[in-house]
């Protein structure tokens, strides 16, 4: 089976007007839940820059991420990014890794999708 890695660089799906951030968050949540019933799921999801906010306490994406993690999807967030945003102590799900961890996952993937 092909190894798919998702690369999450924003705290929502797509580029939305900053005044409508909630819409981007809702779309990301729908995106995650759509994978639940798919025969192919991501091998892992990598979070960096603003994307790390999605794995932290209070994120509306936590339920979808918990479900995917329970289905075997590996969640890895960039330590440097979490520290930059002051969120290292607020990580609620997944692993905290270094840039080398993220690069290894990306280079070992058969395909990478950036969301």
Secondary structure as UniProt FT lines:
FT   STRAND          4..8
FT   HELIX           18..20
FT   HELIX           21..35
FT   TURN            36..37
FT   STRAND          44..47
FT   HELIX           49..55
FT   TURN            57..58
FT   TURN            60..61
FT   HELIX           62..70
FT   TURN            71..72
FT   STRAND          74..78
FT   HELIX           79..84
FT   TURN            85..86
FT   HELIX           88..90
FT   STRAND          95..97
FT   HELIX           99..108
FT   STRAND          111..114
//
